[in-house]
Amino acid sequence: MNRLIPGSIQVGPDRGWARSYPEDVVSKVIMKTAVRIIFRVFPAALLFSGALLLSAAVYTARAQTVSIDRDPQIADMVKAVSADHLRQLVQELAGFGTRHTLSDTTSDSRGIGAARRWIKAELERYARESGGRLMVEYDSYVQEGGIRRVEKATEIKNVIAILPGVDTADKRVFIVSGHYDSRNSDVSDAVSDAPGANDDCSGTAAVMEMARIMSKHRFKATIIFACVAGEEQGLLGSGHLAARAKQEGWQVAGMITNDIVGNSQGSGTLLRDNTRVRVFSEGIPVAAGEKEIARIRQLGMENDSPSRQLARYLKELGERYVDHLEIMLIYRPDRFLRGGDHLPFSREGFPAIRVTEMNEHFRYQHQDVRTENGLEYGDLVQHVDFEYLRKVTAMNMASLANLAASPGPPEQVQIIMEGLSNETVLAWKAPQSQDPTLSYYVLIRETSSPVWQKKIRVPATRVRLPYSKDNYFFAVQAVDAAGHESLPVFPLPAQAE
């Protein structure tokens, strides 16, 4: 359990939507059909030893109440995620025998060619059901042969479905992916069975289920649902898509890959856990230059990269909307010395994270289908926990929906330097949307805390806090009238004017 700011209280169980919040912020938690978490900001003498100073005016916290509700539309989307439909998708994909990147492309029933044509046709069906809002296409290139794991020239085809944002001024793009290629014990075996039910039919099915449900709704920002190929050969499909995004100037505000997200039983330890899922994120951005790295070290920002902010966002939103699922933040780019499809996006400078089940089962991963010494090997459909996959899919979707519905993040977020002081002044500019209903959340945490501990709603773009910048980290989110929060922005120092 996370250590709290002194004087805090524990609300609710260790897992699920109820989390730990400071005593001076939490008043009560009401658990009803539409769960509401209410943060009561107590009188100024208790919270701020005075008042919040906003712009030139004094903002008193005495009557301030911050409510964070489940958006009914997002809650309905979460309810629409179907474990049965996810099972159908996984069974269909696993039924192609092998989806090895170099496997047959001409058969209608076996190999990666048949699999990608089926994925595209299924997404096109969702597009028709959406009234044409979803746009489906191949994103492809020819990978030259003679490289590691690719002996001959091979066409790599990603299948992507684009849900354009309805706000033409909002250029943000959010990408969610799973890889549809598979492998067995021999990474070069393009012929033998490699059903890949969990690695990564589970992630691909999650992406397709999100596309099915979300395409019936409208969002400010654009969402791209990507089923990528060539992951097992070295992140080839995602590498091509990330390079395209960079070259074409996509404003990728966040990328989430789902890889191995359907198994709830670990090998070796024999742990069973369908209540937790891991989210991996990088600390110091791999794309950071020398000056940026020097600034990160100077300000102690090693734990506040854009990817870390995205990961924390998934934790908060996922646990807000999905019951009995705890998001475990793993503060490393990926599993130990391993990789995934988010890494090419990180290398291009985009915030990118990986979602993976809590405990992997290695007899069911990258294995020939067989029985040996009485033990079953192979990535088969019967080893997928579809209720667990439903929760992971819903967590992704709730986070994406809230992000894509949110205003853009505040701009030029700064800590104003006014000389030595035990108070902190934050100032920022409104996002370009110029929505007159916007307000903001100021986030606060101790430097040793992995997650934000206080969340205070303020109506203006300047605030004075009785918390020392020596001892706490801060960030600011924009929030619209419906309560959709932007990604947090970490402040940089600026001299007082």
N, C-alpha and C positions, 0 to 999 in steps of 0.2 A: 504494500500500500504506500502511496506517495506521502512524504512528510509534508505537513500543512504549515502554513504561516501560523505562528503562535496565536492562541486564542480562537482557533477554528474548531468546527464541529464536524462530525461524520454523519452524512445523510445517506440512508438506504444501505443496501447490501454491497458487498465488495464488487459484484458483477452486475451487469445490466445497465440501464440508463441512469440510475441514481448514482452520483459520484460524490467525491469529497469537495466541499466548498468552505470558504472561511466563514466564521461565525458572524462577522460584521457585514456580510453580504447576504447570507442565506436567512430568510425569515421562515419559510415553510415550503414543503413540497406537497403538492396536491396530486394524487394518483387517481385519475379518472380515465374515461375512455380516451379522451384527448389529453395526454399527459402534459401537465404544465409544471415547469420548474420556475419558481419565483425567487428572485434575488431581491431582498428588501435592504435597501441602503438605509441604515439607521441614522439618527440625527447627526448633524455635522460634528458635534463634540465627540461622538464615538468613532466615526469613520475617519474624519479628516482633521480633527482637532480644530475645526473652523469651517471652512467652506471651500468648494471648488471655484477657482477663478477662471472664468471663461471669457476670452477676449478682454474687453475693458470692464465687463460686468462681473458681479459676484454671483456665482451659481451655487445656491444652497441645496445640499443633499437631503434636507429634512423630509421633503415630500416625494423624493425620487424613488420609484419602484421600477425595476427592470424585469420584464417578463420574457421568457423564451418559450414559445409554444411550438408544438408540432404543426407545421403548415398542413391543413387538411388535404390539399392536393398531393403533397409529397407523401403524406401518410397513406393516401389511397393507392399511390404508385407502389409503395412498399407492400401493401396488402395484395397487390396484383401479381407479385412474384410467385410463380408456381413451381413447387418441387416436382410435380408430375411433368410439367412441360420441360423443366431442366433435364429430367430423366430421359424424356423422348429425344431431346437434342443430343445428349451424350451417347445414347444408344445408337442413334443414326450415324454420328461421327465415328464411333468405335467400329461400326459395322462395315466400314470401308477397308477393313483388314489391316492395311498400313497406310499411313499418311506421310511416310518418309519423303523428305524434300526432293529426292532423286527417284522416287517411285513412279509407277505408270501414270501417264497423263491422258491416255486415250480411252481406257476402259470406262464404262458407265457405272461400274459397281465396285471397283477396287482402285486404290491408289490416291495420290494427292490431287490428281486432276478431277476425278469424280467428286472428291470431298469439297474442293473449292467451288465447283459448279453448283453443288447442292447448297453450300453456304450462301452463295450469291443469290440463288433462286429463292431461298428462304427469306433473306433480307429484302429482296424485291417484293415478296408477298407482304411483308410488314410495311413497306413503302406504299403499296396500294391501299392497305388498310388505314394508313395515316393520312390519306387524301393527297399523296404525292409530296409531302413535306420532306420525307427521307430520300436522299439521293445515294444510290448504290453504284460502286464502280470498282474495277480492278486498279490497283496501284502496283505496277510491275516493272521489272527490268531483267536483263540477262546477266547472270553472274558468270564470269569467265571461270573455266576449269583450271585445275592445277594448283588450287589452294587447299589448305587443310580442310578435310571432310567434304570437299567438292571436287571430284575427279574430272568431271566434264562440264562443259558449258550448260547451264541450267537456268530456265526461266523461273524467277521468284515472283509469285503473285500474292500480294496482300489483297484481301477483300475488305473494303471500307464502306461504311454507310455514314453519310454526313447529314446531320440535322442542323440546318442553318439557324442562327439566332435571328429573332424578329426585330431586334434593335440594330438598325444598319450602322449606327454610330459606334456600336460595341464590337470591337475587333477581337475580343478574347476568344481563344479556342481551347477547349478541354478535350483530351484524348483518353479513351479507355481501351485497353487491348487485352487479348489473349492470343496464344499462338496455336495454330491448328495442325502443325506438322507433328510427327511422332517419331520415336525410335525404339529399338529393343537393345539387347546387350551389346550388339555390334553397331556402332554409330554409322558404319558404312553399309550396313545390310538394308538395301532398298526393296527387298523382295519378301522376306519372311514377315509374319504377322507382328504388328506393333500397334495394338489397339489404342494405347495412350488415353485411357478413359479419364484418368485424373491429370495426366501430364500430356497435353493440356486441353483435353475435351472440356474439363470443368471450367477453365478460364474462358474458353471460346464460347461455351454455352452461356456463361454469365453475361458476356458482352452481347450476345444475340438476344438474350432475354431482356436486357436493359434497352436495347434498340427497339424491341417489340413494344414495350410499355411506354418508353419515353417519347417515341415518335408520334404519339397521339396527343402530346402536350407541346406548349410553346415556351421557349426560354429566351432570355435576352442574348446570351452568348451562344456560340456554336459548339456543338458536341460532335466528335468523330468517334464512331465505334469501329475499331480496327481488329480484324482477324488476320494475324500476320503469319508468314511462313518463314522457313529457314532458321528458326531459333536454335534448333539442335546442331546446325552447321556453323554457328557463330553469330547469332543475332542478325542475320542477313536482312530479313524483311523489315524489322524494326529499324535497322541502321539506314535502309533506303528511305523509309518514311520520315525518319528524323532529319536526314539530310535534305529531303524535299521540303520539309517544314521550314528549315533554316534558309534554304535557297529562295523559297517563294515568299519569305517574310511573314509566315504565320505567327501570330502573337499567342504562342502556346503558354497559357497561364498555369497549366497543370497537366501532367500525364500520369496515368495509373495503369500499371500492368497487373493482370491477374494470372498467376502461374502456379499450378498445383494448389487448388483451393477447395478440393472436394473430399478430402480424407480426414477422418477424425481419430484415427488410431495410429500411434507411433510404433515403429519397430524398435527392438532392443529394449527400450524402457517399458513397452507395452502400455503406455499412457493412452487413455481415451479422453478426448476433450473436444466437444462440439460447441463450447461456449467461448472460445478465444480464437483470434486470428492475428497473425503477425503483419506489421507494416514496416518495411525497411526504407530508410532514407539516408542520404549522404549528409555529412556535416559540412566540412569545407568543400565548396563546389569544385568538381574536377575541372571545370572550365575556367576557374578563377585565375586571373593574371597575378603577377607579383605584387602590384599595388593593392589589389583587392585582398590578397592574402595577408599583406602587412596590416591593412585596416581591420580585418577580421581578428587578427591576433591582438592588436592594440585595444580593441573594444570588447574583447572576450566574446565574439559572435560565433565561436566554433559550433555552437549548438542551435544556431538561428538562421540557417540557410533557408532559401525559399522552399526547398524540398522538405525540410523539417517542419516548416509552417504548414505545408500541405498535409503532411502526415498527422500533425496535431489536429488539423481541421477534420480529417477523416475520423479520428478518434472521437471528437466531440459530437460530430453530426451522426456518425454511425451509432453511437451509444444513445443518442437522443431518440432515434427512430426505430432501432431494432432491439427488441427485448432479448435478454439472455445471450448477448454477444459482447465480449470485451475486446477492444482493439489494443493489442500489445505493441507499443512503439519500440522497435529495435533500431538502435542508433548505430547503424553501419549501412553501407550502400546495398549490401545483399548478404545472403548467407556466407559463411566463412569461405573465402577464396572461390566463390561461385558467382554466377552472373545471370542477368535476365534482360528482357526487352526494354526496360526503363533506362538502362545504362547508355545506349546511344543518344537518347534524348538529354540525359545529364551532360554528356560530352558536348552536345550542341548548345549547352547553356540554359536548357529548359528545366523547370522544377519537375522532377519525376520520381515516383516511388513504386515499390513492389508490394503486392498483397500475396501472402502465402499462408497455407494452413499452419496450425500451431505445431503439429508433430508429423513429420514425414515418415512414410513407411517404405523402406528401401527395397524390400522384396517385391513391392508392387510398382517400382519405378525403374525405368531403363533396364528392363529384364525381358529375356525370352519367355514366352508363355510356356510353362512346364510345371510338373510336380517332381520334386527332388527330395529324397529322404523324408517323404511324407509331408513336405511343405509346399504350398502353392506359390508360384512366382508369376509375375506378369501384371500389367496395368489393366485390369479387367473392370467391367462396369459394376460387378457385384461388390467391389471394394469402395465404391463412392457412397458417401453419406449425403443423400440429396436434401435432407432437412438442413444440414449444415451448409451445403452449397446455397440453399435458398437464403439463409441469413447473410452469408457473405455477399451474395448478389445484391440483396436489399441494402446492405451497408454501403456498397459502392454507389448504388443508384441514389440513395438519399443524399449522399455527399455531393455527387455530381449535379443533382437537381437543384440543391441549395446554392451551389457555386454558380451554375449557369443562370439562375434566377436572380442572383445578387447584383448589386451595383458594382462598378469597378472599384478597385481599392483606392484608398486615399493616396494623394500624391505629396511628394516632398515632406515626408514625415520626419520631424526633427526634434532633438532635444536642444532646447535653447540654453546656451551657456551664459549665465548671469553672474559669474564669479562663484566662489565657494558657497555652497548651500546644502542643507539637508532636505530641501524640497527639489522637485523636478518639474520643469515646465516643458510640456509637449505642444507642438504646433504643426499644422499640416494644411494642405489645400484639398478642397473637395474634388472628387473624381470628375472627369469631363462630362459625365451624364447630366450634371447640373439639376438633378432631381431635388426640388425644394423640400421634399419630405424626408430627406436623408438625415440621419443622426449617426452617431459613432459609438463604438465600444473601445474603451481603453483597457488593455489586458496587462496584467501585472503578475510576475512570479519571482520568487527568490532565485538567485543565480544557480543554486544547486537543484532546483526543481525541473523535472523533464517536461512538465505541462504547465499551462497557464492556471493560476490559482485564484485570481480575481478578475471579474468582468464587469466594468462599470459603464453604463450608458450615459453619454453626454450629448448635448444638442448643438455644440459649436465646434470650431476648429482650433481651439486653444484651451489648455487646461493646466492648472497648477496642482500638483499632487504632493501630499506630505510623506512621500517615500523617496529615499535617497537613491540617486542614480548609481551610487557606489554599491548598493546592496541589492538592487532589484533590476530585472529586465522588464522592458515595456514593449508594447506593440499597439497598433491602432487598426481597427476594421471599420469600413463603412457598412451601414445597415439601412435597409429601406423600410417603408412603413409596414410591410408584411413580415419583417423580422429576418429577411435573408441577409446573412453576413458575407462580406467579401473575405478574401484571404487576408490574414494579418500582415501588416508592414512594420518592419523593425526600424526604429528611428536612428538617424545619424546625427552627429553633433553639428550645431550651427551657432555662430556668434549672435548675441542679441543685437538688434538694430538700434 
